Amino acid sequence: MKREILINGGQRETRVAILEDDRLVELLVDRADHRRMVGDIYLGRVEAVLPGIQAAFLD
């Protein structure tokens, strides 16, 4: 399975598209005007850990 992550960033928002075998499987949009609170807690599941780039992928 071929996986790609495409990121497009602008002043007001960042868009992330996740493709599997050239098909869109997930689209995430983060807007700068969306308020975030310090101390927010998010629940996720670790899907993969890549020690070579010191990264973890969460779902």
PQR file with spaces between the fields and no chain letter, atoms N, CA, C, O and H, PARSE charges and radii, in Angstrom:
ATOM       1  N    MET     1       0.858   -1.174    0.000 -0.4000 1.5000
ATOM       2  CA   MET     1       0.000    0.000    0.000 -0.0000 2.0000
ATOM       3  C    MET     1       0.903    1.235    0.000  0.5500 1.7000
ATOM       4  O    MET     1       1.826    1.342    0.807 -0.5500 1.4000
ATOM       5  N    LYS     2       0.627    2.148   -0.901 -0.4000 1.5000
ATOM       6  CA   LYS     2       1.365    3.407   -0.981 -0.0000 2.0000
ATOM       7  C    LYS     2       0.615    4.463   -0.173  0.5500 1.7000
ATOM       8  O    LYS     2      -0.580    4.677   -0.378 -0.5500 1.4000
ATOM       9  H    LYS     2      -0.123    2.061   -1.557  0.4000 1.0000
ATOM      10  N    ARG     3       1.324    5.121    0.747 -0.4000 1.5000
ATOM      11  CA   ARG     3       0.713    6.183    1.560 -0.0000 2.0000
ATOM      12  C    ARG     3       1.431    7.496    1.312  0.5500 1.7000
ATOM      13  O    ARG     3       2.656    7.544    1.198 -0.5500 1.4000
ATOM      14  H    ARG     3       2.294    4.947    0.913  0.4000 1.0000
ATOM      15  N    GLU     4       0.648    8.558    1.230 -0.4000 1.5000
ATOM      16  CA   GLU     4       1.198    9.898    1.062 -0.0000 2.0000
ATOM      17  C    GLU     4       0.486   10.845    2.016  0.5500 1.7000
ATOM      18  O    GLU     4      -0.706   10.697    2.286 -0.5500 1.4000
ATOM      19  H    GLU     4      -0.347    8.519    1.322  0.4000 1.0000
ATOM      20  N    ILE     5       1.236   11.821    2.523 -0.4000 1.5000
ATOM      21  CA   ILE     5       0.656   12.893    3.328 -0.0000 2.0000
ATOM      22  C    ILE     5       0.971   14.194    2.600  0.5500 1.7000
ATOM      23  O    ILE     5       2.138   14.523    2.387 -0.5500 1.4000
ATOM      24  H    ILE     5       2.204   11.941    2.303  0.4000 1.0000
ATOM      25  N    LEU     6      -0.056   14.922    2.223 -0.4000 1.5000
ATOM      26  CA   LEU     6       0.094   16.199    1.528 -0.0000 2.0000
ATOM      27  C    LEU     6      -0.306   17.314    2.476  0.5500 1.7000
ATOM      28  O    LEU     6      -1.360   17.254    3.108 -0.5500 1.4000
ATOM      29  H    LEU     6      -1.003   14.654    2.396  0.4000 1.0000
ATOM      30  N    ILE     7       0.542   18.337    2.575 -0.4000 1.5000
ATOM      31  CA   ILE     7       0.282   19.452    3.489 -0.0000 2.0000
ATOM      32  C    ILE     7       0.277   20.743    2.689  0.5500 1.7000
ATOM      33  O    ILE     7       1.196   21.006    1.913 -0.5500 1.4000
ATOM      34  H    ILE     7       1.398   18.387    2.061  0.4000 1.0000
ATOM      35  N    ASN     8      -0.767   21.550    2.884 -0.4000 1.5000
ATOM      36  CA   ASN     8      -0.890   22.843    2.242 -0.0000 2.0000
ATOM      37  C    ASN     8      -1.164   23.863    3.335  0.5500 1.7000
ATOM      38  O    ASN     8      -2.184   23.786    4.019 -0.5500 1.4000
ATOM      39  H    ASN     8      -1.513   21.335    3.515  0.4000 1.0000
ATOM      40  N    GLY     9      -0.254   24.818    3.500 -0.4000 1.5000
ATOM      41  CA   GLY     9      -0.420   25.807    4.563 -0.0000 2.0000
ATOM      42  C    GLY     9      -0.535   27.211    4.024  0.5500 1.7000
ATOM      43  O    GLY     9       0.127   27.581    3.055 -0.5500 1.4000
ATOM      44  H    GLY     9       0.574   24.880    2.944  0.4000 1.0000
ATOM      45  N    GLY    10      -1.379   27.981    4.661 -0.4000 1.5000
ATOM      46  CA   GLY    10      -1.552   29.381    4.317 -0.0000 2.0000
ATOM      47  C    GLY    10      -1.592   30.206    5.591  0.5500 1.7000
ATOM      48  O    GLY    10      -1.351   29.686    6.680 -0.5500 1.4000
ATOM      49  H    GLY    10      -1.917   27.681    5.448  0.4000 1.0000
ATOM      50  N    GLN    11      -1.896   31.488    5.458 -0.4000 1.5000
ATOM      51  CA   GLN    11      -1.950   32.359    6.626 -0.0000 2.0000
ATOM      52  C    GLN    11      -3.102   32.011    7.551  0.5500 1.7000
ATOM      53  O    GLN    11      -2.969   32.132    8.769 -0.5500 1.4000
ATOM      54  H    GLN    11      -2.093   31.910    4.574  0.4000 1.0000
ATOM      55  N    ARG    12      -4.218   31.585    7.006 -0.4000 1.5000
ATOM      56  CA   ARG    12      -5.412   31.371    7.829 -0.0000 2.0000
ATOM      57  C    ARG    12      -5.706   29.919    8.147  0.5500 1.7000
ATOM      58  O    ARG    12      -6.409   29.633    9.117 -0.5500 1.4000
ATOM      59  H    ARG    12      -4.326   31.486    6.017  0.4000 1.0000
ATOM      60  N    GLU    13      -5.179   28.983    7.345 -0.4000 1.5000
ATOM      61  CA   GLU    13      -5.454   27.582    7.637 -0.0000 2.0000
ATOM      62  C    GLU    13      -4.385   26.674    7.054  0.5500 1.7000
ATOM      63  O    GLU    13      -3.656   27.044    6.133 -0.5500 1.4000
ATOM      64  H    GLU    13      -4.608   29.215    6.557  0.4000 1.0000
ATOM      65  N    THR    14      -4.313   25.482    7.613 -0.4000 1.5000
ATOM      66  CA   THR    14      -3.432   24.427    7.126 -0.0000 2.0000
ATOM      67  C    THR    14      -4.303   23.221    6.808  0.5500 1.7000
ATOM      68  O    THR    14      -5.155   22.824    7.603 -0.5500 1.4000
ATOM      69  H    THR    14      -4.905   25.181    8.361  0.4000 1.0000
ATOM      70  N    ARG    15      -4.074   22.643    5.628 -0.4000 1.5000
ATOM      71  CA   ARG    15      -4.841   21.466    5.215 -0.0000 2.0000
ATOM      72  C    ARG    15      -3.890   20.288    5.060  0.5500 1.7000
ATOM      73  O    ARG    15      -2.807   20.419    4.490 -0.5500 1.4000
ATOM      74  H    ARG    15      -3.382   22.966    4.983  0.4000 1.0000
ATOM      75  N    VAL    16      -4.305   19.144    5.569 -0.4000 1.5000
ATOM      76  CA   VAL    16      -3.517   17.917    5.466 -0.0000 2.0000
ATOM      77  C    VAL    16      -4.401   16.850    4.830  0.5500 1.7000
ATOM      78  O    VAL    16      -5.495   16.567    5.318 -0.5500 1.4000
ATOM      79  H    VAL    16      -5.185   19.037    6.032  0.4000 1.0000
ATOM      80  N    ALA    17      -3.925   16.265    3.749 -0.4000 1.5000
ATOM      81  CA   ALA    17      -4.646   15.184    3.075 -0.0000 2.0000
ATOM      82  C    ALA    17      -3.824   13.911    3.208  0.5500 1.7000
ATOM      83  O    ALA    17      -2.610   13.920    3.001 -0.5500 1.4000
ATOM      84  H    ALA    17      -3.036   16.495    3.352  0.4000 1.0000
ATOM      85  N    ILE    18      -4.487   12.824    3.554 -0.4000 1.5000
ATOM      86  CA   ILE    18      -3.829   11.526    3.651 -0.0000 2.0000
ATOM      87  C    ILE    18      -4.380   10.651    2.533  0.5500 1.7000
ATOM      88  O    ILE    18      -5.586   10.421    2.432 -0.5500 1.4000
ATOM      89  H    ILE    18      -5.472   12.816    3.723  0.4000 1.0000
ATOM      90  N    LEU    19      -3.464   10.169    1.697 -0.4000 1.5000
ATOM      91  CA   LEU    19      -3.833    9.347    0.553 -0.0000 2.0000
ATOM      92  C    LEU    19      -3.296    7.935    0.737  0.5500 1.7000
ATOM      93  O    LEU    19      -2.175    7.745    1.208 -0.5500 1.4000
ATOM      94  H    LEU    19      -2.485   10.356    1.779  0.4000 1.0000
ATOM      95  N    GLU    20      -4.093    6.962    0.369 -0.4000 1.5000
ATOM      96  CA   GLU    20      -3.657    5.569    0.327 -0.0000 2.0000
ATOM      97  C    GLU    20      -3.955    5.052   -1.072  0.5500 1.7000
ATOM      98  O    GLU    20      -5.101    5.066   -1.520 -0.5500 1.4000
ATOM      99  H    GLU    20      -5.004    7.117   -0.014  0.4000 1.0000
ATOM     100  N    ASP    21      -2.909    4.595   -1.759 -0.4000 1.5000
ATOM     101  CA   ASP    21      -3.049    4.139   -3.148 -0.0000 2.0000
ATOM     102  C    ASP    21      -3.764    5.182   -4.003  0.5500 1.7000
ATOM     103  O    ASP    21      -4.668    4.858   -4.774 -0.5500 1.4000
ATOM     104  H    ASP    21      -1.978    4.583   -1.396  0.4000 1.0000
ATOM     105  N    ASP    22      -3.345    6.437   -3.854 -0.4000 1.5000
ATOM     106  CA   ASP    22      -3.879    7.577   -4.618 -0.0000 2.0000
ATOM     107  C    ASP    22      -5.352    7.871   -4.353  0.5500 1.7000
ATOM     108  O    ASP    22      -5.989    8.564   -5.146 -0.5500 1.4000
ATOM     109  H    ASP    22      -2.611    6.700   -3.228  0.4000 1.0000
ATOM     110  N    ARG    23      -5.906    7.360   -3.255 -0.4000 1.5000
ATOM     111  CA   ARG    23      -7.292    7.667   -2.867 -0.0000 2.0000
ATOM     112  C    ARG    23      -7.268    8.446   -1.562  0.5500 1.7000
ATOM     113  O    ARG    23      -6.542    8.089   -0.634 -0.5500 1.4000
ATOM     114  H    ARG    23      -5.388    6.797   -2.611  0.4000 1.0000
ATOM     115  N    LEU    24      -8.063    9.510   -1.490 -0.4000 1.5000
ATOM     116  CA   LEU    24      -8.157   10.306   -0.276 -0.0000 2.0000
ATOM     117  C    LEU    24      -8.863    9.500    0.813  0.5500 1.7000
ATOM     118  O    LEU    24      -9.995    9.051    0.627 -0.5500 1.4000
ATOM     119  H    LEU    24      -8.653    9.799   -2.244  0.4000 1.0000
ATOM     120  N    VAL    25      -8.186    9.320    1.954 -0.4000 1.5000
ATOM     121  CA   VAL    25      -8.811    8.590    3.055 -0.0000 2.0000
ATOM     122  C    VAL    25      -9.077    9.498    4.254  0.5500 1.7000
ATOM     123  O    VAL    25      -9.879    9.160    5.125 -0.5500 1.4000
ATOM     124  H    VAL    25      -7.267    9.684    2.104  0.4000 1.0000
ATOM     125  N    GLU    26      -8.401   10.655    4.301 -0.4000 1.5000
ATOM     126  CA   GLU    26      -8.651   11.577    5.406 -0.0000 2.0000
ATOM     127  C    GLU    26      -8.243   12.980    4.992  0.5500 1.7000
ATOM     128  O    GLU    26      -7.247   13.165    4.293 -0.5500 1.4000
ATOM     129  H    GLU    26      -7.749   10.929    3.594  0.4000 1.0000
ATOM     130  N    LEU    27      -9.019   13.969    5.428 -0.4000 1.5000
ATOM     131  CA   LEU    27      -8.725   15.373    5.177 -0.0000 2.0000
ATOM     132  C    LEU    27      -8.878   16.117    6.487  0.5500 1.7000
ATOM     133  O    LEU    27      -9.928   16.059    7.127 -0.5500 1.4000
ATOM     134  H    LEU    27      -9.828   13.819    5.996  0.4000 1.0000
ATOM     135  N    LEU    28      -7.827   16.814    6.884 -0.4000 1.5000
ATOM     136  CA   LEU    28      -7.836   17.574    8.134 -0.0000 2.0000
ATOM     137  C    LEU    28      -7.623   19.043    7.810  0.5500 1.7000
ATOM     138  O    LEU    28      -6.777   19.381    6.981 -0.5500 1.4000
ATOM     139  H    LEU    28      -6.973   16.861    6.365  0.4000 1.0000
ATOM     140  N    VAL    29      -8.381   19.919    8.457 -0.4000 1.5000
ATOM     141  CA   VAL    29      -8.251   21.359    8.261 -0.0000 2.0000
ATOM     142  C    VAL    29      -8.093   22.008    9.626  0.5500 1.7000
ATOM     143  O    VAL    29      -8.915   21.809   10.520 -0.5500 1.4000
ATOM     144  H    VAL    29      -9.068   19.645    9.131  0.4000 1.0000
ATOM     145  N    ASP    30      -7.019   22.794    9.777 -0.4000 1.5000
ATOM     146  CA   ASP    30      -6.760   23.509   11.024 -0.0000 2.0000
ATOM     147  C    ASP    30      -6.786   24.997   10.717  0.5500 1.7000
ATOM     148  O    ASP    30      -5.989   25.485    9.916 -0.5500 1.4000
ATOM     149  H    ASP    30      -6.351   22.957    9.051  0.4000 1.0000
ATOM     150  N    ARG    31      -7.694   25.713   11.350 -0.4000 1.5000
ATOM     151  CA   ARG    31      -7.839   27.145   11.103 -0.0000 2.0000
ATOM     152  C    ARG    31      -7.203   27.949   12.235  0.5500 1.7000
ATOM     153  O    ARG    31      -7.352   27.626   13.413 -0.5500 1.4000
ATOM     154  H    ARG    31      -8.341   25.317   12.001  0.4000 1.0000
ATOM     155  N    ALA    32      -6.494   29.000   11.844 -0.4000 1.5000
ATOM     156  CA   ALA    32      -5.789   29.834   12.820 -0.0000 2.0000
ATOM     157  C    ALA    32      -6.750   30.538   13.769  0.5500 1.7000
ATOM     158  O    ALA    32      -6.385   30.817   14.911 -0.5500 1.4000
ATOM     159  H    ALA    32      -6.373   29.262   10.887  0.4000 1.0000
ATOM     160  N    ASP    33      -7.966   30.833   13.325 -0.4000 1.5000
ATOM     161  CA   ASP    33      -8.905   31.553   14.178 -0.0000 2.0000
ATOM     162  C    ASP    33      -9.650   30.629   15.145  0.5500 1.7000
ATOM     163  O    ASP    33     -10.437   31.102   15.965 -0.5500 1.4000
ATOM     164  H    ASP    33      -8.262   30.607   12.397  0.4000 1.0000
ATOM     165  N    HIS    34      -9.412   29.331   15.056 -0.4000 1.5000
ATOM     166  CA   HIS    34     -10.035   28.366   15.977 -0.0000 2.0000
ATOM     167  C    HIS    34      -9.325   28.469   17.324  0.5500 1.7000
ATOM     168  O    HIS    34      -8.108   28.302   17.397 -0.5500 1.4000
ATOM     169  H    HIS    34      -8.773   28.947   14.390  0.4000 1.0000
ATOM     170  N    ARG    35     -10.062   28.737   18.367 -0.4000 1.5000
ATOM     171  CA   ARG    35      -9.469   28.926   19.693 -0.0000 2.0000
ATOM     172  C    ARG    35      -9.029   27.603   20.296  0.5500 1.7000
ATOM     173  O    ARG    35      -9.733   26.596   20.215 -0.5500 1.4000
ATOM     174  H    ARG    35     -11.051   28.873   18.308  0.4000 1.0000
ATOM     175  N    ARG    36      -7.861   27.629   20.894 -0.4000 1.5000
ATOM     176  CA   ARG    36      -7.340   26.478   21.620 -0.0000 2.0000
ATOM     177  C    ARG    36      -7.057   26.915   23.044  0.5500 1.7000
ATOM     178  O    ARG    36      -6.731   28.074   23.302 -0.5500 1.4000
ATOM     179  H    ARG    36      -7.289   28.447   20.960  0.4000 1.0000
ATOM     180  N    MET    37      -7.183   26.001   23.932 -0.4000 1.5000
ATOM     181  CA   MET    37      -6.941   26.311   25.335 -0.0000 2.0000
ATOM     182  C    MET    37      -5.709   25.555   25.815  0.5500 1.7000
ATOM     183  O    MET    37      -5.538   24.374   25.515 -0.5500 1.4000
ATOM     184  H    MET    37      -7.448   25.060   23.722  0.4000 1.0000
ATOM     185  N    VAL    38      -4.861   26.243   26.556 -0.4000 1.5000
ATOM     186  CA   VAL    38      -3.712   25.584   27.170 -0.0000 2.0000
ATOM     187  C    VAL    38      -4.237   24.522   28.118  0.5500 1.7000
ATOM     188  O    VAL    38      -5.150   24.783   28.901 -0.5500 1.4000
ATOM     189  H    VAL    38      -5.001   27.203   26.800  0.4000 1.0000
ATOM     190  N    GLY    39      -3.674   23.340   28.053 -0.4000 1.5000
ATOM     191  CA   GLY    39      -4.106   22.258   28.924 -0.0000 2.0000
ATOM     192  C    GLY    39      -5.184   21.376   28.330  0.5500 1.7000
ATOM     193  O    GLY    39      -5.645   20.443   28.987 -0.5500 1.4000
ATOM     194  H    GLY    39      -2.932   23.128   27.417  0.4000 1.0000
ATOM     195  N    ASP    40      -5.606   21.656   27.072 -0.4000 1.5000
ATOM     196  CA   ASP    40      -6.589   20.779   26.428 -0.0000 2.0000
ATOM     197  C    ASP    40      -6.044   19.356   26.389  0.5500 1.7000
ATOM     198  O    ASP    40      -4.842   19.153   26.216 -0.5500 1.4000
ATOM     199  H    ASP    40      -5.231   22.414   26.538  0.4000 1.0000
ATOM     200  N    ILE    41      -6.906   18.395   26.547 -0.4000 1.5000
ATOM     201  CA   ILE    41      -6.524   16.988   26.517 -0.0000 2.0000
ATOM     202  C    ILE    41      -7.259   16.323   25.359  0.5500 1.7000
ATOM     203  O    ILE    41      -8.470   16.482   25.203 -0.5500 1.4000
ATOM     204  H    ILE    41      -7.882   18.560   26.688  0.4000 1.0000
ATOM     205  N    TYR    42      -6.517   15.583   24.558 -0.4000 1.5000
ATOM     206  CA   TYR    42      -7.089   14.895   23.411 -0.0000 2.0000
ATOM     207  C    TYR    42      -6.853   13.399   23.562  0.5500 1.7000
ATOM     208  O    TYR    42      -5.800   12.978   24.040 -0.5500 1.4000
ATOM     209  H    TYR    42      -5.533   15.454   24.685  0.4000 1.0000
ATOM     210  N    LEU    43      -7.816   12.610   23.161 -0.4000 1.5000
ATOM     211  CA   LEU    43      -7.714   11.163   23.222 -0.0000 2.0000
ATOM     212  C    LEU    43      -7.379   10.632   21.838  0.5500 1.7000
ATOM     213  O    LEU    43      -8.021   10.999   20.854 -0.5500 1.4000
ATOM     214  H    LEU    43      -8.672   12.952   22.773  0.4000 1.0000
ATOM     215  N    GLY    44      -6.373    9.766   21.761 -0.4000 1.5000
ATOM     216  CA   GLY    44      -5.988    9.189   20.481 -0.0000 2.0000
ATOM     217  C    GLY    44      -5.359    7.829   20.682  0.5500 1.7000
ATOM     218  O    GLY    44      -5.090    7.409   21.808 -0.5500 1.4000
ATOM     219  H    GLY    44      -5.851    9.468   22.561  0.4000 1.0000
ATOM     220  N    ARG    45      -5.129    7.150   19.577 -0.4000 1.5000
ATOM     221  CA   ARG    45      -4.512    5.826   19.615 -0.0000 2.0000
ATOM     222  C    ARG    45      -3.242    5.878   18.771  0.5500 1.7000
ATOM     223  O    ARG    45      -3.265    6.364   17.640 -0.5500 1.4000
ATOM     224  H    ARG    45      -5.348    7.491   18.663  0.4000 1.0000
ATOM     225  N    VAL    46      -2.136    5.378   19.317 -0.4000 1.5000
ATOM     226  CA   VAL    46      -0.879    5.348   18.581 -0.0000 2.0000
ATOM     227  C    VAL    46      -0.985    4.299   17.481  0.5500 1.7000
ATOM     228  O    VAL    46      -1.229    3.122   17.749 -0.5500 1.4000
ATOM     229  H    VAL    46      -2.117    4.983   20.235  0.4000 1.0000
ATOM     230  N    GLU    47      -0.800    4.741   16.241 -0.4000 1.5000
ATOM     231  CA   GLU    47      -0.872    3.841   15.092 -0.0000 2.0000
ATOM     232  C    GLU    47       0.507    3.341   14.683  0.5500 1.7000
ATOM     233  O    GLU    47       0.654    2.195   14.257 -0.5500 1.4000
ATOM     234  H    GLU    47      -0.602    5.696   16.023  0.4000 1.0000
ATOM     235  N    ALA    48       1.517    4.196   14.811 -0.4000 1.5000
ATOM     236  CA   ALA    48       2.875    3.807   14.420 -0.0000 2.0000
ATOM     237  C    ALA    48       3.877    4.711   15.118  0.5500 1.7000
ATOM     238  O    ALA    48       3.594    5.877   15.391 -0.5500 1.4000
ATOM     239  H    ALA    48       1.398    5.127   15.157  0.4000 1.0000
ATOM     240  N    VAL    49       5.049    4.161   15.401 -0.4000 1.5000
ATOM     241  CA   VAL    49       6.153    4.926   15.982 -0.0000 2.0000
ATOM     242  C    VAL    49       7.353    4.753   15.060  0.5500 1.7000
ATOM     243  O    VAL    49       7.730    3.632   14.718 -0.5500 1.4000
ATOM     244  H    VAL    49       5.279    3.213   15.179  0.4000 1.0000
ATOM     245  N    LEU    50       7.951    5.877   14.663 -0.4000 1.5000
ATOM     246  CA   LEU    50       9.130    5.848   13.804 -0.0000 2.0000
ATOM     247  C    LEU    50      10.301    6.466   14.557  0.5500 1.7000
ATOM     248  O    LEU    50      10.470    7.685   14.536 -0.5500 1.4000
ATOM     249  H    LEU    50       7.645    6.788   14.941  0.4000 1.0000
ATOM     250  N    PRO    51      11.113    5.644   15.223 -0.5600 1.5000
ATOM     251  CA   PRO    51      12.221    6.175   16.016  0.2800 2.0000
ATOM     252  C    PRO    51      13.232    6.957   15.183  0.5500 1.7000
ATOM     253  O    PRO    51      13.863    7.883   15.692 -0.5500 1.4000
ATOM     254  N    GLY    52      13.393    6.599   13.914 -0.4000 1.5000
ATOM     255  CA   GLY    52      14.368    7.270   13.061 -0.0000 2.0000
ATOM     256  C    GLY    52      14.107    8.757   12.897  0.5500 1.7000
ATOM     257  O    GLY    52      15.046    9.537   12.733 -0.5500 1.4000
ATOM     258  H    GLY    52      12.880    5.847   13.501  0.4000 1.0000
ATOM     259  N    ILE    53      12.839    9.161   12.938 -0.4000 1.5000
ATOM     260  CA   ILE    53      12.507   10.587   12.833 -0.0000 2.0000
ATOM     261  C    ILE    53      11.871   11.106   14.121  0.5500 1.7000
ATOM     262  O    ILE    53      11.335   12.214   14.161 -0.5500 1.4000
ATOM     263  H    ILE    53      12.077    8.528   13.071  0.4000 1.0000
ATOM     264  N    GLN    54      11.939   10.296   15.164 -0.4000 1.5000
ATOM     265  CA   GLN    54      11.393   10.655   16.473 -0.0000 2.0000
ATOM     266  C    GLN    54       9.950   11.140   16.347  0.5500 1.7000
ATOM     267  O    GLN    54       9.609   12.243   16.774 -0.5500 1.4000
ATOM     268  H    GLN    54      12.375    9.397   15.132  0.4000 1.0000
ATOM     269  N    ALA    55       9.110   10.287   15.749 -0.4000 1.5000
ATOM     270  CA   ALA    55       7.718   10.668   15.513 -0.0000 2.0000
ATOM     271  C    ALA    55       6.783    9.520   15.864  0.5500 1.7000
ATOM     272  O    ALA    55       7.142    8.345   15.785 -0.5500 1.4000
ATOM     273  H    ALA    55       9.387    9.391   15.403  0.4000 1.0000
ATOM     274  N    ALA    56       5.582    9.896   16.251 -0.4000 1.5000
ATOM     275  CA   ALA    56       4.515    8.926   16.484 -0.0000 2.0000
ATOM     276  C    ALA    56       3.295    9.404   15.713  0.5500 1.7000
ATOM     277  O    ALA    56       3.001   10.598   15.674 -0.5500 1.4000
ATOM     278  H    ALA    56       5.290   10.851   16.316  0.4000 1.0000
ATOM     279  N    PHE    57       2.589    8.466   15.103 -0.4000 1.5000
ATOM     280  CA   PHE    57       1.377    8.784   14.368 -0.0000 2.0000
ATOM     281  C    PHE    57       0.184    8.341   15.198  0.5500 1.7000
ATOM     282  O    PHE    57       0.103    7.190   15.625 -0.5500 1.4000
ATOM     283  H    PHE    57       2.828    7.495   15.134  0.4000 1.0000
ATOM     284  N    LEU    58      -0.738    9.266   15.420 -0.4000 1.5000
ATOM     285  CA   LEU    58      -1.899    9.014   16.269 -0.0000 2.0000
ATOM     286  C    LEU    58      -3.167    9.017   15.445  0.5500 1.7000
ATOM     287  O    LEU    58      -3.252    9.677   14.409 -0.5500 1.4000
ATOM     288  H    LEU    58      -0.672   10.202   15.073  0.4000 1.0000
ATOM     289  N    ASP    59      -4.152    8.270   15.916 -0.4000 1.5000
ATOM     290  CA   ASP    59      -5.463    8.261   15.272 -0.0000 2.0000
ATOM     291  C    ASP    59      -6.477    8.663   16.314  0.5500 1.7000
ATOM     292  O    ASP    59      -7.671    8.733   16.020 -0.5500 1.4000
ATOM     293  H    ASP    59      -4.083    7.734   16.758  0.4000 1.0000
